[in-house]
Amino acid sequence: MLLETVNLTKKFGGLTAVDDVSFSVEKGKINAIIGPNGAGKSTFFNLVSGYYPPTSGQVFFKGEEITRLPSNKIARLGIARTFQTTNLFERATVLDNIIVGNRLRTQSNLWDAILRTPRLKREEQKCLDKAYEVLDFVNLTNHAHSVVENLTQEEKKRVAFALALATEPELVFLDEPAAGVNPDETEGLAELMKKMVDHGITVCLIEHKMQMIMSIAENIMVLNFGKKIAEGTPEDIMNDEEVIKAYLGGERHAEVK
Protein backbone atom coordinates (compact mmCIF):
# COMPACT_ATOMS: atom_id res chain seq x y z
CA MET A 1 0.00 0.00 0.00
CA LEU A 2 1.27 3.44 -0.87
CA LEU A 3 -0.65 5.32 1.81
CA GLU A 4 -2.51 3.97 4.82
CA THR A 5 -4.62 5.53 7.55
CA VAL A 6 -5.22 3.77 10.86
CA ASN A 7 -8.22 4.74 13.01
CA LEU A 8 -8.04 8.30 11.69
CA THR A 9 -10.36 10.69 13.55
CA LYS A 10 -11.00 14.42 13.36
CA LYS A 11 -13.28 16.28 15.74
CA PHE A 12 -14.34 19.92 15.47
CA GLY A 13 -15.77 20.65 18.90
CA GLY A 14 -18.72 18.31 19.30
CA LEU A 15 -18.73 17.31 15.62
CA THR A 16 -16.82 14.23 14.51
CA ALA A 17 -16.08 14.86 10.83
CA VAL A 18 -13.92 11.76 10.31
CA ASP A 19 -14.62 8.87 12.66
CA ASP A 20 -12.08 6.05 13.16
CA VAL A 21 -11.34 5.57 9.46
CA SER A 22 -8.79 3.00 8.32
CA PHE A 23 -8.11 3.03 4.59
CA SER A 24 -5.37 1.98 2.18
CA VAL A 25 -4.55 3.72 -1.08
CA GLU A 26 -3.34 1.06 -3.48
CA LYS A 27 -0.24 1.96 -5.48
CA GLY A 28 -0.58 2.21 -9.23
CA LYS A 29 -4.38 2.37 -9.18
CA ILE A 30 -7.22 4.86 -9.27
CA ASN A 31 -8.70 4.89 -5.78
CA ALA A 32 -11.90 6.75 -4.94
CA ILE A 33 -13.78 8.06 -1.92
CA ILE A 34 -17.51 8.59 -2.25
CA GLY A 35 -20.34 9.53 0.05
CA PRO A 36 -23.10 12.10 0.57
CA ASN A 37 -22.37 15.79 1.07
CA GLY A 38 -20.99 16.30 4.57
CA ALA A 39 -19.74 12.72 4.84
CA GLY A 40 -16.20 13.83 5.71
CA LYS A 41 -14.51 13.22 2.36
CA SER A 42 -12.70 16.55 2.00
CA THR A 43 -11.80 16.54 5.68
CA PHE A 44 -10.21 13.13 5.15
CA PHE A 45 -8.14 14.58 2.29
CA ASN A 46 -7.14 17.50 4.51
CA LEU A 47 -5.92 15.09 7.18
CA VAL A 48 -3.79 12.89 4.93
CA SER A 49 -2.28 15.89 3.10
CA GLY A 50 -1.33 17.75 6.27
CA TYR A 51 -3.80 20.63 6.16
CA TYR A 52 -5.47 19.48 9.39
CA PRO A 53 -3.86 17.61 12.28
CA PRO A 54 -5.94 14.58 13.29
CA THR A 55 -7.55 14.32 16.70
CA SER A 56 -6.33 10.73 16.82
CA GLY A 57 -5.12 7.99 14.52
CA GLN A 58 -2.15 7.65 12.19
CA VAL A 59 -1.19 8.23 8.57
CA PHE A 60 1.58 6.27 6.85
CA PHE A 61 3.19 6.95 3.45
CA LYS A 62 5.41 4.21 2.04
CA GLY A 63 5.60 2.70 5.51
CA GLU A 64 6.74 5.90 7.26
CA GLU A 65 4.46 7.78 9.64
CA ILE A 66 3.55 11.27 8.43
CA THR A 67 0.65 11.96 10.81
CA ARG A 68 1.93 15.24 12.24
CA LEU A 69 3.93 16.55 9.32
CA PRO A 70 2.91 19.94 7.86
CA SER A 71 1.53 20.07 4.34
CA ASN A 72 4.71 21.48 2.76
CA LYS A 73 6.79 18.55 4.05
CA ILE A 74 4.16 16.06 2.94
CA ALA A 75 4.22 17.63 -0.53
CA ARG A 76 8.01 17.23 -0.62
CA LEU A 77 7.59 13.52 0.14
CA GLY A 78 5.53 13.15 -3.03
CA ILE A 79 1.88 13.80 -2.16
CA ALA A 80 -0.04 16.45 -4.09
CA ARG A 81 -3.68 17.47 -4.06
CA THR A 82 -6.25 19.64 -5.76
CA PHE A 83 -9.28 21.28 -4.15
CA GLN A 84 -13.02 21.42 -4.81
CA THR A 85 -12.64 25.08 -5.73
CA THR A 86 -9.83 25.51 -8.22
CA ASN A 87 -7.48 27.97 -6.51
CA LEU A 88 -5.25 29.56 -9.14
CA PHE A 89 -3.71 32.97 -9.75
CA GLU A 90 -6.50 34.11 -12.04
CA ARG A 91 -4.70 37.14 -13.49
CA ALA A 92 -1.43 35.33 -14.14
CA THR A 93 -0.65 33.15 -17.13
CA VAL A 94 -1.06 29.41 -17.10
CA LEU A 95 2.72 29.01 -17.33
CA ASP A 96 3.35 31.27 -14.34
CA ASN A 97 0.83 29.29 -12.29
CA ILE A 98 2.51 25.98 -13.11
CA ILE A 99 6.06 27.19 -12.48
CA VAL A 100 5.08 27.69 -8.82
CA GLY A 101 4.52 23.95 -8.40
CA ASN A 102 8.11 22.91 -8.94
CA ARG A 103 9.49 25.56 -6.57
CA LEU A 104 9.22 23.11 -3.67
CA ARG A 105 11.97 21.07 -5.35
CA THR A 106 14.40 24.02 -5.50
CA GLN A 107 17.05 25.17 -3.01
CA SER A 108 17.61 28.80 -4.01
CA ASN A 109 17.26 31.41 -1.27
CA LEU A 110 17.01 35.20 -0.99
CA TRP A 111 20.73 35.72 -1.66
CA ASP A 112 20.52 33.57 -4.78
CA ALA A 113 17.72 35.84 -6.00
CA ILE A 114 19.59 39.05 -5.18
CA LEU A 115 22.87 37.91 -6.75
CA ARG A 116 21.26 35.97 -9.62
CA THR A 117 23.53 33.02 -8.87
CA PRO A 118 24.15 30.11 -11.25
CA ARG A 119 22.08 27.90 -8.93
CA LEU A 120 19.11 30.23 -9.24
CA LYS A 121 19.39 30.28 -13.02
CA ARG A 122 19.64 26.49 -13.20
CA GLU A 123 16.61 26.06 -10.98
CA GLU A 124 14.58 28.64 -12.87
CA GLN A 125 15.24 26.75 -16.08
CA LYS A 126 14.33 23.46 -14.41
CA CYS A 127 11.01 24.89 -13.21
CA LEU A 128 10.29 26.23 -16.69
CA ASP A 129 11.12 22.90 -18.32
CA LYS A 130 8.92 21.03 -15.84
CA ALA A 131 6.05 23.47 -16.44
CA TYR A 132 6.14 22.86 -20.19
CA GLU A 133 6.42 19.11 -19.60
CA VAL A 134 3.28 18.91 -17.49
CA LEU A 135 1.36 21.33 -19.73
CA ASP A 136 2.07 18.97 -22.60
CA PHE A 137 0.94 16.06 -20.42
CA VAL A 138 -2.46 17.69 -19.73
CA ASN A 139 -2.77 18.95 -23.32
CA LEU A 140 -2.58 22.66 -22.51
CA THR A 141 0.67 23.67 -24.20
CA ASN A 142 -1.23 26.01 -26.54
CA HIS A 143 -2.56 27.88 -23.50
CA ALA A 144 0.81 28.38 -21.78
CA HIS A 145 0.64 32.15 -22.16
CA SER A 146 -3.13 32.50 -21.69
CA VAL A 147 -4.39 34.34 -18.63
CA VAL A 148 -6.12 31.88 -16.32
CA GLU A 149 -9.30 33.94 -15.86
CA ASN A 150 -9.96 33.61 -19.60
CA LEU A 151 -9.97 29.81 -19.54
CA THR A 152 -12.99 27.52 -19.46
CA GLN A 153 -13.82 25.62 -16.29
CA GLU A 154 -12.51 22.39 -17.81
CA GLU A 155 -9.24 24.06 -18.82
CA LYS A 156 -8.84 25.41 -15.28
CA LYS A 157 -9.27 21.85 -14.01
CA ARG A 158 -6.42 20.77 -16.27
CA VAL A 159 -4.26 23.62 -14.98
CA ALA A 160 -4.92 22.38 -11.43
CA PHE A 161 -3.87 18.88 -12.52
CA ALA A 162 -0.72 20.31 -14.09
CA LEU A 163 0.12 22.32 -10.97
CA ALA A 164 -0.13 19.16 -8.87
CA LEU A 165 2.00 17.23 -11.36
CA ALA A 166 4.67 19.94 -11.35
CA THR A 167 5.46 19.04 -7.73
CA GLU A 168 6.66 15.63 -9.03
CA PRO A 169 4.27 13.54 -6.91
CA GLU A 170 3.91 9.81 -6.48
CA LEU A 171 0.35 10.21 -5.21
CA VAL A 172 -2.24 12.81 -6.20
CA PHE A 173 -5.46 13.50 -4.29
CA LEU A 174 -8.12 15.04 -6.54
CA ASP A 175 -11.11 16.68 -4.83
CA GLU A 176 -14.11 16.57 -7.20
CA PRO A 177 -12.02 16.97 -10.36
CA ALA A 178 -15.03 16.72 -12.68
CA ALA A 179 -17.34 19.13 -10.82
CA GLY A 180 -18.85 21.76 -13.09
CA VAL A 181 -17.88 20.22 -16.42
CA ASN A 182 -20.04 18.56 -19.05
CA PRO A 183 -20.12 14.81 -19.85
CA ASP A 184 -17.63 15.01 -22.73
CA GLU A 185 -15.22 17.01 -20.59
CA THR A 186 -15.74 14.56 -17.73
CA GLU A 187 -14.69 11.73 -20.02
CA GLY A 188 -11.58 13.68 -21.01
CA LEU A 189 -10.60 14.23 -17.38
CA ALA A 190 -11.18 10.54 -16.66
CA GLU A 191 -8.79 9.67 -19.49
CA LEU A 192 -6.25 12.08 -18.01
CA MET A 193 -6.45 10.29 -14.66
CA LYS A 194 -5.86 6.96 -16.40
CA LYS A 195 -2.88 8.51 -18.18
CA MET A 196 -1.46 9.60 -14.83
CA VAL A 197 -1.65 6.04 -13.52
CA ASP A 198 -0.09 4.73 -16.75
CA HIS A 199 2.87 7.04 -16.01
CA GLY A 200 3.37 5.73 -12.49
CA ILE A 201 1.32 8.24 -10.50
CA THR A 202 -1.23 6.84 -8.08
CA VAL A 203 -4.57 8.66 -7.96
CA CYS A 204 -7.15 9.00 -5.20
CA LEU A 205 -10.20 11.11 -5.92
CA ILE A 206 -13.43 12.35 -4.42
CA GLU A 207 -16.27 12.59 -6.90
CA HIS A 208 -20.07 12.58 -7.08
CA LYS A 209 -20.29 11.50 -10.72
CA MET A 210 -20.95 7.86 -10.02
CA GLN A 211 -20.85 6.61 -13.58
CA MET A 212 -17.30 7.94 -13.97
CA ILE A 213 -16.20 6.54 -10.60
CA MET A 214 -17.55 3.09 -11.35
CA SER A 215 -15.86 3.03 -14.74
CA ILE A 216 -12.33 4.09 -13.70
CA ALA A 217 -11.81 3.34 -9.98
CA GLU A 218 -10.40 0.01 -8.86
CA ASN A 219 -10.68 0.58 -5.12
CA ILE A 220 -13.51 2.58 -3.52
CA MET A 221 -14.21 3.66 0.05
CA VAL A 222 -17.63 4.94 1.08
CA LEU A 223 -18.02 7.43 3.93
CA ASN A 224 -21.25 8.39 5.68
CA PHE A 225 -21.40 10.76 8.66
CA GLY A 226 -17.61 10.47 8.92
CA LYS A 227 -17.59 6.67 9.18
CA LYS A 228 -16.38 4.15 6.64
CA ILE A 229 -19.37 2.01 5.72
CA ALA A 230 -17.86 0.06 2.82
CA GLU A 231 -14.69 -0.52 0.82
CA GLY A 232 -13.98 -2.63 -2.21
CA THR A 233 -14.26 -2.90 -5.98
CA PRO A 234 -16.95 -1.04 -7.95
CA GLU A 235 -18.96 -4.27 -8.10
CA ASP A 236 -18.70 -4.69 -4.32
CA ILE A 237 -19.90 -1.13 -3.78
CA MET A 238 -22.78 -1.34 -6.25
CA ASN A 239 -24.12 -4.42 -4.48
CA ASP A 240 -23.62 -3.24 -0.90
CA GLU A 241 -27.04 -2.68 0.65
CA GLU A 242 -25.76 -0.22 3.24
CA VAL A 243 -24.18 1.88 0.51
CA ILE A 244 -27.33 1.81 -1.58
CA LYS A 245 -29.40 2.90 1.39
CA ALA A 246 -27.01 5.63 2.55
CA TYR A 247 -25.87 7.06 -0.76
CA LEU A 248 -26.79 5.51 -4.08
CA GLY A 249 -30.49 5.03 -3.39
CA GLY A 250 -32.59 5.41 -6.49
CA GLU A 251 -29.51 6.34 -8.49
CA ARG A 252 -28.33 2.77 -8.50
CA HIS A 253 -29.97 1.88 -11.77
CA ALA A 254 -30.09 5.36 -13.21
CA GLU A 255 -26.40 6.22 -13.02
CA VAL A 256 -24.35 3.19 -12.05
CA LYS A 257 -23.97 1.03 -15.12
C-alpha positions as CSV (number, residue, x, y, z in Angstrom):
1,M,0.0,0.0,0.0
2,L,1.3,3.4,-0.9
3,L,-0.6,5.3,1.8
4,E,-2.5,4.0,4.8
5,T,-4.6,5.5,7.6
6,V,-5.2,3.8,10.9
7,N,-8.2,4.7,13.0
8,L,-8.0,8.3,11.7
9,T,-10.4,10.7,13.5
10,K,-11.0,14.4,13.4
11,K,-13.3,16.3,15.7
12,F,-14.3,19.9,15.5
13,G,-15.8,20.6,18.9
14,G,-18.7,18.3,19.3
15,L,-18.7,17.3,15.6
16,T,-16.8,14.2,14.5
17,A,-16.1,14.9,10.8
18,V,-13.9,11.8,10.3
19,D,-14.6,8.9,12.7
20,D,-12.1,6.1,13.2
21,V,-11.3,5.6,9.5
22,S,-8.8,3.0,8.3
23,F,-8.1,3.0,4.6
24,S,-5.4,2.0,2.2
25,V,-4.6,3.7,-1.1
26,E,-3.3,1.1,-3.5
27,K,-0.2,2.0,-5.5
28,G,-0.6,2.2,-9.2
29,K,-4.4,2.4,-9.2
30,I,-7.2,4.9,-9.3
31,N,-8.7,4.9,-5.8
32,A,-11.9,6.7,-4.9
33,I,-13.8,8.1,-1.9
34,I,-17.5,8.6,-2.3
35,G,-20.3,9.5,0.1
36,P,-23.1,12.1,0.6
37,N,-22.4,15.8,1.1
38,G,-21.0,16.3,4.6
39,A,-19.7,12.7,4.8
40,G,-16.2,13.8,5.7
41,K,-14.5,13.2,2.4
42,S,-12.7,16.6,2.0
43,T,-11.8,16.5,5.7
44,F,-10.2,13.1,5.1
45,F,-8.1,14.6,2.3
46,N,-7.1,17.5,4.5
47,L,-5.9,15.1,7.2
48,V,-3.8,12.9,4.9
49,S,-2.3,15.9,3.1
50,G,-1.3,17.7,6.3
51,Y,-3.8,20.6,6.2
52,Y,-5.5,19.5,9.4
53,P,-3.9,17.6,12.3
54,P,-5.9,14.6,13.3
55,T,-7.6,14.3,16.7
56,S,-6.3,10.7,16.8
57,G,-5.1,8.0,14.5
58,Q,-2.2,7.7,12.2
59,V,-1.2,8.2,8.6
60,F,1.6,6.3,6.8
61,F,3.2,6.9,3.5
62,K,5.4,4.2,2.0
63,G,5.6,2.7,5.5
64,E,6.7,5.9,7.3
65,E,4.5,7.8,9.6
66,I,3.6,11.3,8.4
67,T,0.7,12.0,10.8
68,R,1.9,15.2,12.2
69,L,3.9,16.6,9.3
70,P,2.9,19.9,7.9
71,S,1.5,20.1,4.3
72,N,4.7,21.5,2.8
73,K,6.8,18.6,4.1
74,I,4.2,16.1,2.9
75,A,4.2,17.6,-0.5
76,R,8.0,17.2,-0.6
77,L,7.6,13.5,0.1
78,G,5.5,13.2,-3.0
79,I,1.9,13.8,-2.2
80,A,0.0,16.5,-4.1
81,R,-3.7,17.5,-4.1
82,T,-6.3,19.6,-5.8
83,F,-9.3,21.3,-4.2
84,Q,-13.0,21.4,-4.8
85,T,-12.6,25.1,-5.7
86,T,-9.8,25.5,-8.2
87,N,-7.5,28.0,-6.5
88,L,-5.3,29.6,-9.1
89,F,-3.7,33.0,-9.7
90,E,-6.5,34.1,-12.0
91,R,-4.7,37.1,-13.5
92,A,-1.4,35.3,-14.1
93,T,-0.6,33.2,-17.1
94,V,-1.1,29.4,-17.1
95,L,2.7,29.0,-17.3
96,D,3.4,31.3,-14.3
97,N,0.8,29.3,-12.3
98,I,2.5,26.0,-13.1
99,I,6.1,27.2,-12.5
100,V,5.1,27.7,-8.8
101,G,4.5,23.9,-8.4
102,N,8.1,22.9,-8.9
103,R,9.5,25.6,-6.6
104,L,9.2,23.1,-3.7
105,R,12.0,21.1,-5.4
106,T,14.4,24.0,-5.5
107,Q,17.1,25.2,-3.0
108,S,17.6,28.8,-4.0
109,N,17.3,31.4,-1.3
110,L,17.0,35.2,-1.0
111,W,20.7,35.7,-1.7
112,D,20.5,33.6,-4.8
113,A,17.7,35.8,-6.0
114,I,19.6,39.1,-5.2
115,L,22.9,37.9,-6.7
116,R,21.3,36.0,-9.6
117,T,23.5,33.0,-8.9
118,P,24.1,30.1,-11.2
119,R,22.1,27.9,-8.9
120,L,19.1,30.2,-9.2
121,K,19.4,30.3,-13.0
122,R,19.6,26.5,-13.2
123,E,16.6,26.1,-11.0
124,E,14.6,28.6,-12.9
125,Q,15.2,26.7,-16.1
126,K,14.3,23.5,-14.4
127,C,11.0,24.9,-13.2
128,L,10.3,26.2,-16.7
129,D,11.1,22.9,-18.3
130,K,8.9,21.0,-15.8
131,A,6.1,23.5,-16.4
132,Y,6.1,22.9,-20.2
133,E,6.4,19.1,-19.6
134,V,3.3,18.9,-17.5
135,L,1.4,21.3,-19.7
136,D,2.1,19.0,-22.6
137,F,0.9,16.1,-20.4
138,V,-2.5,17.7,-19.7
139,N,-2.8,18.9,-23.3
140,L,-2.6,22.7,-22.5
141,T,0.7,23.7,-24.2
142,N,-1.2,26.0,-26.5
143,H,-2.6,27.9,-23.5
144,A,0.8,28.4,-21.8
145,H,0.6,32.2,-22.2
146,S,-3.1,32.5,-21.7
147,V,-4.4,34.3,-18.6
148,V,-6.1,31.9,-16.3
149,E,-9.3,33.9,-15.9
150,N,-10.0,33.6,-19.6
151,L,-10.0,29.8,-19.5
152,T,-13.0,27.5,-19.5
153,Q,-13.8,25.6,-16.3
154,E,-12.5,22.4,-17.8
155,E,-9.2,24.1,-18.8
156,K,-8.8,25.4,-15.3
157,K,-9.3,21.9,-14.0
158,R,-6.4,20.8,-16.3
159,V,-4.3,23.6,-15.0
160,A,-4.9,22.4,-11.4
161,F,-3.9,18.9,-12.5
162,A,-0.7,20.3,-14.1
163,L,0.1,22.3,-11.0
164,A,-0.1,19.2,-8.9
165,L,2.0,17.2,-11.4
166,A,4.7,19.9,-11.3
167,T,5.5,19.0,-7.7
168,E,6.7,15.6,-9.0
169,P,4.3,13.5,-6.9
170,E,3.9,9.8,-6.5
171,L,0.4,10.2,-5.2
172,V,-2.2,12.8,-6.2
173,F,-5.5,13.5,-4.3
174,L,-8.1,15.0,-6.5
175,D,-11.1,16.7,-4.8
176,E,-14.1,16.6,-7.2
177,P,-12.0,17.0,-10.4
178,A,-15.0,16.7,-12.7
179,A,-17.3,19.1,-10.8
180,G,-18.9,21.8,-13.1
181,V,-17.9,20.2,-16.4
182,N,-20.0,18.6,-19.0
183,P,-20.1,14.8,-19.9
184,D,-17.6,15.0,-22.7
185,E,-15.2,17.0,-20.6
186,T,-15.7,14.6,-17.7
187,E,-14.7,11.7,-20.0
188,G,-11.6,13.7,-21.0
189,L,-10.6,14.2,-17.4
190,A,-11.2,10.5,-16.7
191,E,-8.8,9.7,-19.5
192,L,-6.3,12.1,-18.0
193,M,-6.5,10.3,-14.7
194,K,-5.9,7.0,-16.4
195,K,-2.9,8.5,-18.2
196,M,-1.5,9.6,-14.8
197,V,-1.6,6.0,-13.5
198,D,-0.1,4.7,-16.7
199,H,2.9,7.0,-16.0
200,G,3.4,5.7,-12.5
201,I,1.3,8.2,-10.5
202,T,-1.2,6.8,-8.1
203,V,-4.6,8.7,-8.0
204,C,-7.1,9.0,-5.2
205,L,-10.2,11.1,-5.9
206,I,-13.4,12.4,-4.4
207,E,-16.3,12.6,-6.9
208,H,-20.1,12.6,-7.1
209,K,-20.3,11.5,-10.7
210,M,-21.0,7.9,-10.0
211,Q,-20.8,6.6,-13.6
212,M,-17.3,7.9,-14.0
213,I,-16.2,6.5,-10.6
214,M,-17.6,3.1,-11.3
215,S,-15.9,3.0,-14.7
216,I,-12.3,4.1,-13.7
217,A,-11.8,3.3,-10.0
218,E,-10.4,0.0,-8.9
219,N,-10.7,0.6,-5.1
220,I,-13.5,2.6,-3.5
221,M,-14.2,3.7,0.1
222,V,-17.6,4.9,1.1
223,L,-18.0,7.4,3.9
224,N,-21.2,8.4,5.7
225,F,-21.4,10.8,8.7
226,G,-17.6,10.5,8.9
227,K,-17.6,6.7,9.2
228,K,-16.4,4.1,6.6
229,I,-19.4,2.0,5.7
230,A,-17.9,0.1,2.8
231,E,-14.7,-0.5,0.8
232,G,-14.0,-2.6,-2.2
233,T,-14.3,-2.9,-6.0
234,P,-17.0,-1.0,-8.0
235,E,-19.0,-4.3,-8.1
236,D,-18.7,-4.7,-4.3
237,I,-19.9,-1.1,-3.8
238,M,-22.8,-1.3,-6.3
239,N,-24.1,-4.4,-4.5
240,D,-23.6,-3.2,-0.9
241,E,-27.0,-2.7,0.6
242,E,-25.8,-0.2,3.2
243,V,-24.2,1.9,0.5
244,I,-27.3,1.8,-1.6
245,K,-29.4,2.9,1.4
246,A,-27.0,5.6,2.5
247,Y,-25.9,7.1,-0.8
248,L,-26.8,5.5,-4.1
249,G,-30.5,5.0,-3.4
250,G,-32.6,5.4,-6.5
251,E,-29.5,6.3,-8.5
252,R,-28.3,2.8,-8.5
253,H,-30.0,1.9,-11.8
254,A,-30.1,5.4,-13.2
255,E,-26.4,6.2,-13.0
256,V,-24.4,3.2,-12.1
257,K,-24.0,1.0,-15.1
